[in-house]
Amino acid sequence: MTDQAMDPDGVRLLEDAAPEGRFLGRNRELKELRADIERAGLDTLSGRKAPRARVLLIAGRPGSGRTALAEELVRQVAGRYPDGVLRARLSEPDGTRVPVGRAARELLDVLETPVPAGAPEDELTEALRTALADRRAVLLLDDAADAEQVDALLPDNPDCLAVTVSSGPLTGIADVRPCTLGGLDTKSGVELLSRLTGSVRVTVDPRAAERLAEQCQGLPAALVLAGGWLAARPKAAVADLARQLHTDPGQDGAVSRVGRLVHDSLPTTAARMLRLLSLAPGGLVDPHTAAALTGCPVEAAHTTLDGFAAHGLLHSVGSAQPQYRVPCCLHPLLRDLAAEHEKPGELQLARARMLERIVRLLQSCRAITETDSPQARERLLGMPRALRFPSPRAAADWLRLRRPALLAAARLAVADGELDTLARRLMSQLVRAMAAHFGTQAAASDLYDIHGLVLDVAERRALPRERAAALLNLGDLDAHNGRTADALTRYRAALDAGREANDPYATGRAMESVGGAHLELGDFDRAADWFGRALAERLARGEPAEAARLYGRIGAAHTYAGRYGDALRDWRAAVAGHRRQGDTAAQARALSELARVQEYAGRLDESLRTCREAVEWARRAEDTRLQAALHLRLADSFAHLGDAASAALHRSTAERMLAAEEDPEGDSTPEHGANACEIRSASAED
């Protein structure tokens, strides 16, 4: 079987030429499932249209070809659903239930429907139903753990179809009739072996082929493994394999028996790699992962993985870069084999090597974006060639392709509990790499999950500094998505953690964040108080630039509260502080806000003078949009004073400046610019 590959969890030939010839057997099941789509359900017997998507259930053991049958059904009916096919796997390879919220977010990402980072499960599932309300789409929900999972993801749209794969019936979902799979009939099983091994060996000994198909219990996964074993041994007869399985029937199922035989017949190094693939995060493996697990060169790992895929032990994931999936039906066997042949310390060492390799790849992935940094270039050149990316584009493509495995690696590292140092390094590098390539906004959902994992480690290991950083980052993301009350709770917890760690930086950040949350909630007195506490911290640490900025935030809180005298005092302090630091742009913005407060206080002449001064400093800072905003403010002021000619002059100047900008419709007017709750980058150092 040198030019073919098989889906090890089904019976689909991946390289057959004709689409109609790709699928083997299951004609009766396909006919029943297609008829079930048209069947009138309980809700339609009285003439009412079904309120939800029709659910088809394919039930069977892993290895029975259930996923392949679902894919074939979807292929046959896809033309009736112009909005495409959405796929979600609802169980991890080890059987762990995938949270509904994570599955819903992955589906929303495919639909390009933005949802706030950290949104709760109910909000995510509601957003999914809304996104599918006007679509005709197919949902393929693979390896569902229970009915609650499926029910939460079903669209309230009868024009959609949900094809669900599970090990058993999903009690609780109305009007679902399971299509239960057993093994293939003997004729189809023999035909599958013939396709895999070549027809000659089956033709010369058809009885042995039938006996082998029966020993595999007709399970496609077992037949694929048996066919791969024979294809790798052109001189072996079908009867040889049937005899080995007969003499050592074992107590496990057919897939495990054939899988063990295949494992035991591999060379020592290949067999070790195969069983260590049970440690691959999310069941996804690439040459780097396999090389790190076994300690072999990347090129050798790539060759071995290709061999595994060619003989049914892995499923090759179609992409520009090599990536493979460990079949769910083989994962329990590989895990048991690893426990039998490897000592616990060796498994832990292999896992640590894999995570360390991921950390170094992420470092390389981020470093290649820092083209202006000599230190980053030096670090990059100091890495082995196998860990370097040829270009930023290649690094971004790798990060995007490996994203599910990288997130799974982070969850795996945290769940392990014995590799917390590695886990913290991995998550720190993952945050930085995602921010560098995708931006904090685009990666916000993933960053929220990662910071939550950091918090888990920090709480488990009693690390107050890391706990404060994680809480601050999570609070920033909550605040940015309008969950201000939740953000305030996190900021207060971060303040406690910062004080426990005796970390003045975290304490100061937390105080300012608490103030920003109170400002957003309209509690201006508390906002000014907390900004004042943060200011005292900055002054005590000798940070005049930050102190000047905080004077502005206190001034903003006083402005909102209508205490214009206090606001003028603090804005003047902000202007003076920025002037001493030589920050021309910040000085111009502070003068702009000072002029606004003077106008609110009824001091129009002072406001005009300050506004003109702000225009001059904005010109020196080359901030065209701020200049335009100030000219518009001057125009309004002169209009209030009855000077129409001056108002028209300033307005035309502003319009001319805005017309020269690339985005004339954008609005960078510093309206409450120092007032809003500042959102810090989620990729800040942990």
C-alpha positions in Angstrom: 0.0 0.0 0.0 2.6 2.5 -1.1 0.4 5.0 -2.9 -2.8 4.8 -0.8 -3.8 5.9 2.7 -6.7 5.0 4.8 -8.8 6.8 7.3 -8.0 4.4 10.3 -11.4 5.1 11.9 -13.4 4.3 8.8 -13.5 2.8 5.4 -12.8 5.8 3.2 -10.0 5.4 0.6 -8.3 8.8 0.6 -6.6 8.5 -2.8 -9.1 6.7 -5.0 -9.7 8.5 -8.2 -13.5 8.5 -8.5 -15.5 10.1 -5.7 -18.2 7.5 -6.2 -15.7 4.7 -5.5 -14.3 6.1 -2.4 -16.7 4.6 0.1 -17.1 0.9 0.7 -20.2 -0.8 2.1 -22.9 0.7 4.4 -25.3 1.2 1.5 -28.3 0.2 3.6 -27.3 2.6 6.4 -26.8 5.4 4.0 -30.2 4.8 2.4 -31.9 4.8 5.9 -30.1 8.0 7.0 -31.1 9.8 3.8 -34.7 8.7 4.2 -34.6 9.9 7.8 -33.8 13.4 6.7 -37.2 13.6 4.9 -39.1 11.7 7.6 -41.9 13.6 9.2 -41.0 14.1 12.9 -43.2 14.3 15.9 -43.4 18.1 15.6 -44.6 18.0 12.1 -47.3 15.3 12.3 -49.9 18.0 13.1 -48.8 20.1 10.2 -46.5 22.4 12.2 -42.9 22.8 10.9 -40.2 21.4 13.2 -38.7 24.3 15.2 -35.2 22.9 15.3 -32.7 21.2 13.0 -33.2 17.5 12.2 -30.7 15.3 14.1 -29.3 12.2 12.6 -27.4 9.9 15.0 -24.8 7.4 14.0 -23.9 5.2 16.9 -21.1 2.7 17.1 -17.8 1.7 18.8 -14.7 3.6 17.9 -13.2 1.9 14.8 -16.6 0.9 13.4 -16.4 3.4 10.6 -19.0 5.7 12.2 -17.1 9.0 11.4 -16.4 7.8 7.8 -20.1 7.0 7.4 -21.0 10.4 8.7 -18.6 12.1 6.3 -19.9 10.1 3.4 -23.5 11.1 4.3 -22.5 14.7 4.5 -20.8 14.5 1.2 -23.9 13.1 -0.5 -26.3 15.7 0.9 -24.0 18.7 1.0 -25.4 20.1 -2.2 -28.7 20.7 -0.5 -27.0 22.9 2.2 -25.4 25.9 0.4 -24.0 27.4 3.6 -21.5 24.5 4.0 -20.5 22.0 6.6 -19.4 22.8 10.1 -17.4 20.2 12.0 -16.8 19.9 15.8 -15.2 17.1 17.8 -17.0 16.9 21.1 -14.5 14.5 22.9 -10.7 14.6 23.3 -8.8 11.5 22.1 -8.6 10.2 25.6 -12.4 10.4 26.0 -12.5 13.7 27.9 -15.6 15.7 27.2 -15.0 18.9 25.3 -16.8 21.9 27.0 -19.8 23.1 25.1 -18.5 26.7 25.2 -15.2 25.7 23.5 -17.0 23.8 20.7 -19.4 26.6 20.2 -16.6 29.2 19.9 -14.8 27.0 17.3 -17.9 26.8 15.2 -18.4 30.6 15.5 -14.8 31.1 14.4 -15.5 29.1 11.2 -18.6 31.2 10.7 -16.5 34.4 11.2 -18.9 35.5 13.9 -17.1 37.6 16.5 -18.0 36.9 20.2 -16.4 38.7 23.2 -13.4 36.9 24.8 -14.4 35.1 27.9 -18.1 35.0 27.0 -20.0 32.5 29.1 -21.3 29.3 27.6 -25.0 30.5 27.3 -23.9 33.6 25.3 -21.8 31.5 23.0 -24.5 28.9 22.2 -27.1 31.7 21.7 -24.7 33.5 19.3 -24.3 30.2 17.4 -28.0 29.7 17.1 -28.4 33.3 15.9 -25.6 32.9 13.4 -27.3 29.8 12.0 -30.9 31.2 12.1 -30.9 32.2 8.4 -28.5 29.5 7.0 -28.9 26.1 5.4 -25.9 24.3 6.9 -24.8 20.8 8.1 -23.3 20.4 11.5 -21.2 17.3 11.9 -20.8 16.7 15.7 -18.3 13.9 16.0 -17.7 11.8 19.1 -20.5 13.3 21.2 -20.2 12.5 24.9 -23.8 13.1 25.9 -27.1 14.6 24.8 -26.6 17.9 26.7 -23.6 18.6 24.5 -25.5 18.1 21.3 -28.7 19.8 22.4 -26.8 23.0 23.4 -25.3 23.3 19.9 -28.4 22.6 17.8 -29.7 25.5 15.8 -33.3 26.6 16.1 -33.6 26.3 12.3 -35.3 23.3 10.6 -33.4 24.2 7.4 -30.2 22.9 9.1 -29.1 19.3 9.6 -27.1 17.9 12.5 -25.3 14.7 11.9 -24.1 13.3 15.2 -21.6 10.6 15.9 -21.6 8.9 19.3 -20.9 5.6 21.1 -24.5 5.0 22.1 -28.0 6.6 22.1 -28.4 10.2 23.1 -31.3 10.0 25.5 -32.9 13.3 25.9 -33.0 14.6 22.3 -36.5 14.1 20.9 -37.3 12.4 17.7 -33.8 10.8 17.1 -33.5 7.3 15.8 -30.0 6.0 16.0 -28.3 4.2 13.1 -26.3 1.7 15.0 -23.2 0.3 13.3 -21.6 -3.1 13.7 -18.9 -4.6 11.6 -18.9 -4.8 7.8 -20.3 -7.9 6.2 -17.7 -10.5 5.2 -17.9 -9.7 1.5 -17.2 -6.0 2.1 -14.5 -6.8 4.7 -12.7 -9.0 2.1 -13.1 -6.4 -0.6 -11.5 -3.8 1.8 -8.5 -6.1 2.4 -8.2 -6.7 -1.3 -8.0 -3.0 -2.0 -5.3 -2.6 0.7 -3.1 -5.6 0.0 -3.7 -6.1 -3.7 -6.1 -8.7 -5.1 -3.6 -11.4 -5.8 -3.1 -12.6 -2.2 -6.8 -12.5 -1.5 -7.7 -14.3 -4.7 -5.2 -17.2 -4.1 -6.6 -17.8 -0.6 -10.2 -16.4 -0.3 -10.9 -18.6 2.8 -8.1 -17.1 4.7 -9.2 -13.6 3.7 -12.7 -14.4 5.0 -11.3 -15.8 8.2 -9.2 -12.7 8.7 -12.2 -10.4 8.1 -14.2 -12.3 10.7 -11.3 -12.2 13.2 -11.3 -8.4 12.7 -15.0 -8.5 13.5 -15.6 -6.6 10.3 -14.4 -3.4 12.0 -12.9 -1.1 9.4 -10.2 0.1 11.7 -9.0 -3.4 12.4 -9.2 -4.3 8.7 -7.2 -1.2 7.8 -4.5 -2.1 10.3 -4.4 -5.7 9.1 -4.2 -4.5 5.5 -1.4 -2.2 6.4 0.5 -5.0 8.0 0.2 -7.1 4.9 1.0 -4.3 2.6 4.3 -3.7 4.4 5.1 -7.4 4.0 4.7 -8.3 0.3 5.9 -11.9 0.9 3.5 -12.6 3.7 0.3 -14.5 3.0 -3.1 -13.6 4.3 -3.2 -16.9 6.1 0.0 -15.9 8.1 -1.8 -12.9 9.7 -5.0 -14.9 10.3 -2.9 -17.6 12.0 -1.2 -15.1 14.3 -4.5 -13.5 15.3 -6.0 -17.0 15.9 -3.1 -18.3 18.1 -3.2 -15.1 20.2 -6.8 -14.0 20.4 -6.3 -12.0 23.6 -9.1 -10.5 25.7 -9.2 -7.1 23.9 -11.3 -6.1 20.9 -10.3 -6.7 17.4 -8.8 -3.2 16.9 -6.6 -3.7 20.0 -5.5 -7.2 19.0 -4.4 -6.1 15.5 -3.0 -2.9 16.8 -0.8 -4.8 19.3 0.4 -7.2 16.6 1.3 -4.2 14.4 3.1 -2.5 17.3 5.1 -5.6 18.2 6.2 -6.1 14.6 7.6 -2.6 14.2 11.3 -1.9 14.7 12.1 -0.9 18.3 12.5 2.8 17.6 9.4 3.0 15.5 7.3 1.1 18.1 8.5 3.4 20.8 7.5 6.5 18.8 4.1 5.0 18.0 3.2 4.4 21.7 4.6 7.8 22.8 2.2 9.5 20.3 -0.4 8.9 23.0 1.2 11.9 24.7 0.6 14.2 21.7 -1.7 17.1 22.8 -5.2 16.8 21.3 -4.1 13.7 19.4 -2.3 16.0 16.9 1.3 15.4 16.0 3.9 16.8 13.7 7.5 15.8 13.1 8.8 18.2 15.8 6.4 16.7 18.4 7.4 13.1 17.5 11.1 14.0 17.5 10.9 15.6 20.9 9.0 12.7 22.4 11.6 10.1 21.2 14.7 12.2 21.1 15.3 11.5 17.4 16.1 14.0 14.5 13.1 15.8 13.0 13.8 14.3 9.5 13.7 10.8 10.8 10.5 11.5 12.7 8.9 12.8 9.6 9.8 9.7 7.6 8.4 7.4 10.4 5.2 9.4 10.6 4.7 9.1 6.9 5.1 5.4 7.2 2.5 5.2 10.0 0.0 7.2 7.9 0.6 5.0 4.9 -0.3 1.9 6.9 -3.3 3.1 8.8 -1.8 4.0 12.1 -2.2 7.8 11.7 -4.5 10.0 9.8 -2.7 12.6 7.7 -4.2 16.0 8.1 -4.3 17.7 4.7 -2.2 20.9 5.0 0.8 22.7 3.6 2.8 21.5 6.6 3.0 17.9 7.8 0.5 17.1 10.6 -1.2 13.9 11.6 -4.0 12.9 13.9 -3.9 9.8 16.2 -7.2 7.9 15.5 -9.5 7.9 18.6 -9.9 4.2 18.3 -6.1 3.7 18.7 -5.5 6.2 21.5 -6.5 3.9 24.4 -4.3 1.1 23.0 -1.3 3.4 22.5 -1.8 4.7 26.1 -1.8 1.2 27.5 1.3 0.2 25.5 3.1 3.3 26.7 2.2 2.4 30.3 3.4 -1.2 29.8 6.7 -0.5 28.1 7.8 2.9 29.6 8.6 3.8 33.2 6.6 6.7 34.6 9.7 8.7 34.8 10.4 8.1 31.1 6.9 9.2 30.2 7.3 12.4 32.2 10.6 13.1 30.6 9.2 12.6 27.1 6.3 14.9 27.9 8.8 17.5 29.3 10.9 17.2 26.1 7.9 17.8 24.0 6.8 20.8 25.9 10.3 22.3 25.9 10.4 21.8 22.1 7.1 23.7 21.8 8.4 26.5 24.0 11.5 26.9 21.7 9.4 26.8 18.6 7.2 29.5 20.0 10.3 31.6 20.9 11.5 31.2 17.3 8.0 32.0 16.0 7.9 35.3 17.9 11.6 36.2 17.3 11.3 36.2 13.6 8.7 39.1 13.8 11.2 41.3 15.7 13.2 42.2 12.6 14.4 45.5 14.0 15.9 43.9 17.2 19.5 42.9 17.0 19.1 40.9 20.2 16.2 38.9 18.7 18.2 38.2 15.5 21.1 37.0 17.6 18.8 34.7 19.6 17.3 33.4 16.4 20.6 32.6 14.8 21.6 30.8 18.0 18.8 28.3 17.6 19.3 25.0 15.8 18.3 25.3 12.1 15.5 22.8 12.6 13.8 25.2 15.0 14.0 28.3 12.7 11.3 29.5 10.4 12.3 30.7 6.9 10.0 33.8 7.1 7.4 35.5 9.3 4.7 34.2 6.9 5.9 30.6 7.5 5.9 31.2 11.2 2.3 32.6 11.2 1.1 29.6 9.1 2.7 27.2 11.5 1.1 29.0 14.5 -2.3 29.0 12.8 -2.1 25.3 11.8 -0.8 24.1 15.2 -3.1 26.4 17.2 -5.4 23.5 18.4 -2.4 21.4 19.4 -0.7 24.3 21.1 -3.8 25.2 23.2 -4.2 21.5 24.0 -0.5 21.4 25.1 -1.2 24.3 27.4 -4.2 22.5 29.0 -2.1 19.3 29.2 0.8 21.0 30.9 -1.5 22.6 33.5 -3.4 19.3 34.1 -0.2 17.4 34.6 0.6 19.3 37.8 4.3 18.2 37.8 5.5 20.5 35.0 4.3 23.9 36.2 7.5 25.7 35.4 7.4 24.4 31.9 3.7 25.2 31.7 4.2 28.8 32.7 7.0 29.2 30.1 4.9 27.6 27.4 1.9 29.8 28.1 4.0 33.0 28.3 5.6 32.2 24.9 2.2 31.3 23.4 0.7 34.6 24.5 3.6 36.5 23.0 3.6 34.6 19.7 -0.1 35.0 19.2 0.0 38.7 20.0 3.0 39.2 17.6 1.4 37.4 14.7 -2.4 37.9 15.1 -2.6 40.9 17.5 -4.2 40.9 20.9 -7.7 41.7 19.5 -7.8 38.8 17.0 -6.3 36.4 19.6 -8.3 37.7 22.5 -10.4 34.5 23.0 -7.4 32.3 23.1 -5.5 34.7 25.3 -8.4 34.7 27.8 -8.3 30.9 28.0 -4.5 30.9 28.4 -4.5 33.5 31.2 -7.1 31.4 32.9 -4.7 28.4 32.8 -1.9 30.6 34.2 -4.2 31.5 37.0 -4.9 27.8 37.7 -1.1 27.2 38.0 -0.5 30.3 40.1 -3.3 29.3 42.6 -2.2 25.7 42.7 1.5 26.6 43.4 0.7 29.6 45.7 2.5 32.1 43.4 1.0 35.5 44.2 3.0 37.5 41.6 1.8 35.2 38.8 -1.7 35.2 40.2 -1.7 39.0 40.2 -0.5 39.2 36.6 -3.1 36.6 35.4 -5.9 38.4 37.2 -4.9 41.7 35.7 -4.8 40.3 32.2 -8.2 38.6 32.6 -9.6 41.8 34.1 -8.4 43.8 31.2 -10.1 41.5 28.8 -13.3 41.5 30.8 -13.3 45.3 30.9 -12.6 45.6 27.2 -15.7 43.4 26.5 -18.0 45.4 28.7 -18.0 43.1 31.8 -16.9 45.9 34.1 -18.3 44.4 37.3 -16.4 41.1 36.6 -13.3 43.1 35.8 -13.6 45.0 39.1 -13.7 41.8 41.0 -10.6 40.5 39.3 -8.7 43.8 39.8 -9.5 43.7 43.6 -8.2 40.1 43.8 -5.1 41.2 41.8 -4.5 44.0 44.3 -4.6 41.5 47.2 -2.2 39.2 45.3 0.1 42.0 44.5 0.3 43.1 48.1 0.9 39.5 49.2 3.8 39.3 46.7 5.1 42.7 47.9 5.1 43.7 44.2 4.7 47.5 43.9 4.3 47.3 40.1 1.3 44.8 40.3 -0.1 46.8 43.2 0.0 50.1 41.3 -1.5 48.5 38.2 -4.3 47.0 40.2 -5.1 50.2 42.0 -5.3 52.1 38.7 -7.4 49.4 37.2 -9.8 49.4 40.2 -10.1 53.2 39.6 -10.8 52.7 35.9 -13.5 50.2 36.6 -15.2 52.6 39.1 -14.9 55.3 36.5 -16.6 53.1 33.9 -19.4 52.3 36.5 -20.0 56.0 37.2 -18.6 56.0 40.7 -16.4 59.0 40.2 -15.4 59.6 43.8 -14.1 56.1 44.2 -12.4 56.4 40.8 -10.5 59.6 41.9 -9.6 58.0 45.2 -8.1 54.8 43.6 -6.3 56.8 40.9 -4.8 58.9 43.8 -3.6 55.7 45.5 -2.0 54.6 42.3 -0.4 58.0 41.9 1.2 57.8 45.3 2.7 54.4 44.3 4.1 55.9 41.1 5.6 58.9 42.9 7.1 56.7 45.6 8.8 54.6 42.9 10.1 57.6 41.1 8.1 57.2 37.9 7.3 60.8 36.8 5.9 59.9 33.3 3.3 57.5 34.8 2.5 60.0 37.5 1.8 62.7 34.9 -0.6 60.3 33.2 -2.4 59.5 36.5 -2.8 63.2 37.2 -4.8 63.2 34.0 -6.9 60.3 35.0 -7.7 62.0 38.4 -8.6 65.1 36.5 -10.9 63.2 34.3 -12.7 61.7 37.3 -13.2 65.2 38.8 -14.5 66.4 35.4 -17.1 63.7 35.3 -18.1 64.6 38.9 -18.5 68.3 38.0 -15.6 69.3 40.3 -14.0 71.6 37.8 -11.7 73.4 40.2 -10.1 70.1 41.2 -10.1 68.9 37.6 -8.2 72.1 36.5 -5.6 71.6 39.2 -4.9 68.0 38.2 -4.9 68.6 34.5 -2.4 71.4 35.0 -0.2 69.0 37.0 -0.5 66.5 34.1 0.6 69.2 31.6 3.6 70.2 33.7 4.6 66.6 34.2 4.5 65.8 30.5 6.4 69.0 29.8 9.2 68.0 32.2 9.4 64.6 30.5 9.6 66.1 27.1 6.5 64.1 25.9 5.2 66.6 23.3 2.2 64.5 22.2 1.1 63.8 25.8 1.4 67.5 26.6 -0.8 68.4 23.6 -3.5 65.9 24.7 -3.4 67.1 28.3 -3.7 70.8 27.2 -6.6 69.7 25.0 -8.4 68.3 28.1 -7.5 71.3 30.2 -9.1 73.5 27.6 -12.2 71.4 27.7 -12.5 71.7 31.4 -12.0 75.4 31.3 -14.8 75.6 28.8 -17.1 73.6 31.1 -16.1 75.9 33.9 -17.2 78.9 31.9 -13.7 80.3 31.4 -14.0 80.7 27.6 -11.1 83.1 27.2 -8.7 80.8 29.1 -10.1 77.9 27.1 -9.3 79.6 23.8 -5.8 80.4 24.9 -5.1 76.9 26.1 -6.6 75.4 23.0 -4.4 77.5 20.8 -1.4 76.4 22.8 -2.5 72.8 22.4 -2.7 73.2 18.6 0.9 74.4 18.6 2.1 71.4 20.7 0.0 69.0 18.5 1.7 70.5 15.4 5.2 69.9 17.0 4.1 66.4 17.8 2.9 66.0 14.2 -0.5 64.8 15.4 -2.6 65.9 12.5 -5.9 64.4 13.8 -5.5 66.0 17.2 -4.8 69.4 15.5 -8.0 68.9 13.4 -10.0 68.1 16.6 -8.7 71.2 18.3 -9.5 73.4 15.4 -13.1 72.0 15.4 -13.3 72.8 19.1 -12.0 76.4 18.4 -14.6 76.7 15.7 -17.4 75.7 18.2 -16.0 78.1 20.8 -15.9 81.1 18.3 -19.4 80.2 17.1 -20.7 80.4 20.7 -19.0 83.8 21.0 -20.7 85.0 17.8 -17.5 85.2 15.8 -18.7 83.4 12.6 -15.7 84.3 10.5 -13.2 82.8 12.9 -15.4 79.8 13.4 -15.5 79.2 9.6 -11.8 79.6 9.3 -11.0 77.0 12.0 -13.6 74.6 10.6 -12.2 74.8 7.1 -8.7 74.2 8.5 -9.9 71.1 10.3 -11.7 69.8 7.2 -8.6 70.3 5.1 -6.5 68.3 7.6 -9.0 65.5 7.9 -9.2 65.2 4.1 -5.5 64.7 3.9 -5.7 61.7 6.2 -6.1 58.1 4.9 -9.3 57.5 6.9 -11.3 60.8 6.9 -14.2 59.1 8.6 -12.2 58.0 11.6 -12.5 59.9 14.8 -9.4 60.3 17.0 -10.8 63.3 18.9 -9.4 62.9 22.4 -12.9 63.0 23.8 -12.5 61.7 27.3 -9.2 60.2 26.1 -7.8 60.1 29.5 -11.1 59.1 31.1 -11.7 55.7 29.7 -10.6 52.6 31.5 -7.2 51.8 29.9 -7.0 48.3 28.5 -3.5 46.8 28.8 -2.2 44.4 26.3 -3.1 40.8 27.2 0.4 39.8 26.1 2.0 41.7 28.9 4.8 39.9 30.6 3.5 37.4 33.2 
